[in-house]
Amino acid sequence: MNFSKELKTGAITLGFLLLGTFVSAQSTQEKKGGQKMTPTESMEKLDANKDGKLSEKEAKGFFKENFAKIDTDKDGFLSIKELEKAPKPEGRGEGRPKR
């Protein structure tokens, strides 16, 4: 195989890897079409053991980054009430520049 062909193959592979990373990094609070998930939908998606609350281990994205702020009763779990009262993540068009 010549160098040019290897370079093209590498570039295509890198492109797919970057695309996969971008797609998987999508906010845990977004549905397809950019709509935000409700607290109930977020709980259903993230609550791996289906106990009705999120541990820090189950939390992802915004919820993991802000776990201590959202866990207002400091019990080590996020309840649906705490998710409903959680600060809203900033999104594009809400004070953050587009990337």
C-alpha positions as CSV (number, residue, x, y, z in Angstrom):
1,M,0.0,0.0,0.0
2,N,1.4,3.4,-0.8
3,F,1.7,6.3,1.7
4,S,-1.1,8.4,0.0
5,K,-3.6,5.6,0.4
6,E,-2.6,5.0,4.0
7,L,-3.0,8.7,4.8
8,K,-6.5,8.8,3.3
9,T,-7.5,5.7,5.2
10,G,-6.2,7.3,8.4
11,A,-7.9,10.6,7.8
12,I,-11.3,8.8,7.2
13,T,-10.9,6.7,10.3
14,L,-10.0,9.8,12.4
15,G,-13.1,11.6,10.9
16,F,-15.4,8.7,12.0
17,L,-13.8,8.7,15.5
18,L,-14.3,12.4,15.9
19,L,-17.9,12.1,14.7
20,G,-18.6,9.3,17.2
21,T,-17.1,11.4,20.0
22,F,-19.2,14.4,19.1
23,V,-22.4,12.4,19.0
24,S,-21.7,10.6,22.3
25,A,-20.8,13.9,24.0
26,Q,-24.3,15.2,23.3
27,S,-25.9,16.5,26.5
28,T,-27.8,14.0,28.7
29,Q,-30.6,16.5,28.8
30,E,-31.2,16.7,25.0
31,K,-33.5,14.6,22.9
32,K,-33.3,14.3,19.2
33,G,-34.1,17.6,17.6
34,G,-32.4,19.5,20.4
35,Q,-35.4,19.5,22.7
36,K,-34.6,19.3,26.4
37,M,-35.5,16.2,28.4
38,T,-37.9,16.6,31.3
39,P,-36.6,15.7,34.7
40,T,-38.7,12.5,34.6
41,E,-37.2,11.5,31.2
42,S,-33.7,12.2,32.5
43,M,-34.3,10.1,35.6
44,E,-35.7,7.2,33.4
45,K,-32.7,7.3,31.1
46,L,-30.0,7.6,33.8
47,D,-31.4,5.5,36.7
48,A,-29.6,2.3,36.0
49,N,-30.9,0.3,39.0
50,K,-34.4,1.8,38.7
51,D,-34.6,2.8,42.4
52,G,-36.1,6.2,41.6
53,K,-33.0,8.2,42.4
54,L,-29.6,8.9,40.9
55,S,-26.4,8.2,42.7
56,E,-23.3,10.1,41.7
57,K,-22.1,7.0,39.9
58,E,-25.3,7.0,37.7
59,A,-25.3,10.7,37.0
60,K,-23.8,11.9,33.7
61,G,-23.0,15.2,32.1
62,F,-24.6,18.2,33.7
63,F,-26.0,16.2,36.6
64,K,-22.6,14.7,37.4
65,E,-20.8,18.1,37.0
66,N,-23.3,19.8,39.4
67,F,-24.2,16.9,41.6
68,A,-23.3,18.7,44.9
69,K,-25.4,21.7,44.0
70,I,-28.4,19.7,42.9
71,D,-28.3,17.3,45.9
72,T,-29.9,19.9,48.2
73,D,-30.7,17.4,51.0
74,K,-27.1,16.1,50.9
75,D,-28.2,12.4,51.0
76,G,-25.9,11.4,48.2
77,F,-28.7,10.9,45.7
78,L,-30.7,13.1,43.3
79,S,-34.4,12.8,43.6
80,I,-36.9,13.8,40.9
81,K,-37.8,16.8,43.1
82,E,-34.2,17.9,43.1
83,L,-33.9,17.4,39.4
84,E,-37.0,19.6,38.9
85,K,-35.5,22.3,41.0
86,A,-32.0,22.0,39.5
87,P,-30.4,25.0,37.8
88,K,-30.9,24.8,34.0
89,P,-27.8,24.1,32.0
90,E,-26.7,26.8,29.6
91,G,-27.2,26.0,26.0
92,R,-26.4,27.5,22.7
93,G,-28.3,30.8,22.2
94,E,-28.5,31.2,26.0
95,G,-25.3,33.2,26.5
96,R,-22.9,30.6,25.2
97,P,-21.2,31.0,21.9
98,K,-21.8,28.4,19.2
99,R,-19.0,26.0,18.6
